[in-house]
C-alpha cells in the first residue's frame, strides 16, 4: 500500500499537466486551421462550410481515426477537387491539427448511410454548379437545384442515366458515369429531397 500511494500521487499530479499539454496542442491545431483551412472548411462544432465541396471539420472527426488523419496531413489528403491545395506540414503540426479536429467529435468512425454517401458524391461531383440540398441556391444559375430535379423526375428514373452518363443540351455540363453502388447511394440521397 505504501508503494501505491506515491504512485497514485504521481499520476494525480501528472494528469493536469497532460490535460494542459492536450489543450495547448488543440489550441495550436485550431490556430493552424484558422490560418489555412477556413476559406473552404467550417472548423467549428456547428455550421456549414463556406465551400460546399469542403466538409466541416466535425464530419472529418467522425469519419477518421487520429492515425489516419496524422498520416493524411503528412502524406497529403485524398481529395477529388482541384481547390484543395497541396501543402506540407511537420509532424508536430499534423498532430496538432489532428488533436483539434478530433476535439470536434468523438473520433469514432460512424457507419456511413447510403444517403450520406450519395450526398458526398454529389458534393464532390455536382455542387460546383447545382444546389444539392433542400434550400440553397445553385452556384450556376443555369443549373437546376436537385430538389427541383426530383420534382420533375423520380430518382429511380435517373438510375440508368447516372450509370450510363447524363447528357444535357449545354456544353458546360460534364458527362458523368457512376458505378452501380454510387448510383444506389445517389438515389438514396435524392429520395431525401422529395417532398409530398
N, C-alpha and C positions, 0 to 999 in steps of 0.2 A: 504494500500500500504506500510506503514511503517513496518508492520509485515512481509510482503512478501520479502522485500529487505534483512533483516538479514537472513531469511530462505534460500533464493537463494544464499547468500554469503556462508552460512554454507555448502550447497550442493556443490557449486563450489569448496570449499576448500576440501571437503571430497572425491570428485571423483578422484583426482590424488593419494590420499592415498589408495583408494580401488584398483585402477589400479596397483599400486606398490605392494600391497599385492597379487593380482592375478598373477602378473609377478613372484613374489617370489615363489608362490605355483607351478606355471608351471615349473619354473627352478628346484625346488625340485623334482617334478614328473619326469622331464627329467633325473635328476641325478639318481633317483631310477631305472628308466627304463634302463639307460645305464649300471648300475651295474648288474641288474637282468634279463634283457629281450633280450639284443642284440645278444646273442648267437644264438637265434632262430628267433626273430622278427626284421623286419625293423621298426625303430622308427622315421624315417624321413618323410617328406612330399611327397617324391617320392622314387622310387626304390623298389626292391623286397626283401623279407625276405631271410636270409641265409638258413633257413629250409623251404622247400616247404609247409609243413603242417601248418606252422605258419603264420597267416595273418598279413600283415603290420598293424601297429597301426592306420594308417589313415583309413583303412577299418573298424576297430573296431569303430572308431569315427563316422562313417556313419551309423552303424548298432545298436548302443545302445544309450540310453539317460544317462545323468550323474548319476541318481539314480540307474539305473540298474548296471552301472559299479562300483560304490562305493560298492553296495551290493555284486557284483561278486568278487571284490578284498577282501572284508571282509569274505565272506562265501565260497569262492572257485569258480573258474571259471569252467563252464561246458565245458569240453573238452573231445575228444574221443581218444586221443593218449597218450601213456604212457610216452612220453618225457616231457610233461608239469609237472613240479614239484609241489608238494603240498607245499605251503608256506603261511605264515601268515603275515599280515600287520596290523598296527594300523589304527585307524580311520583317523588320520591326513595323514598317508602315502597313504591310499586308496583315500582320497580326492585329494592329490597332484598328484598321478598317473592319476586319472580321469581328473583333470584340464589339465594335459599335453596331454593326449590322445585327449581330446575334442578340444585342441588348434590346432590339426592337421586337423580338419574337422569342418563341421557346427554343428555336434552333432544331426542333424535332421535325423531320420531314412529314409533310401532310400527304395523304393519299390524294392524288390529283383526280378530279372528276373529269368525265368526258367533256362536259360543258366548259370547264375551266381550261382544259387543253385546247378546245376549239377557240375559246376567246384568245388564248396566247397565239394560236396560229393566225387568227385574223389580225391581231395586233401587230404581229411580225410582218405579215404579207399585204395587209389591206388598209391599215389605219393611216397611212400617209395621205390617202385620198378620201376614204369613206369614214363616216361616223360609224363605229361598230357597237355602240352602246345604246341605251334606251332614250337618251335625251340630248346628246351633244350635237354640234353642227359639223358637217363634213368639212375637212380642210380644203378639199377641192369642191367648189360649188356645183360642178357638173356631175360629181359622184354621189349617187343617192345614199342616204343613210341606210344601213342594213335593216333597221326597224321598218323602213318603208318597203324595202325589197321583200320582206316576209309578208307584207300585206298583199303584194301582187302575186307572189309565188309561194306555195307551200314549201318549207325547207326540204321535205323529202323529194319534191320535184326537181330540186337543184342537184341532187346526188350525182346524176350522170354528168352534168356539166362540170361539176367540181372535179370529177375523176378524169374526164377526157379533155378538159380545158375550156374555160369560159372565153368566148369570143364576143366582142362588142363592136359597135359601129364606130367607135372612136379610136384613134391611133395611140393615145397615151395609156390605154389600159393594157398592161402586160398580160400575156396568156399564162394562166396558172394551171398546173395539173397536180392534184393532191393524191397521195397514197390512200388506199381504202380505209385504213384506220384513222387517217387525218380527216377524211370526208365524214366519217361517223362522228368524230369529235366536233367538227364544224357544224354539222346539222344539229347535234345536241345543244350547242350554244345558240344557234339561230332559233331553235324552238323556244328558248327562254325569252326571245324578243317578241314573240307572237302575243297579241292582245286580242281579247274576245270582243 
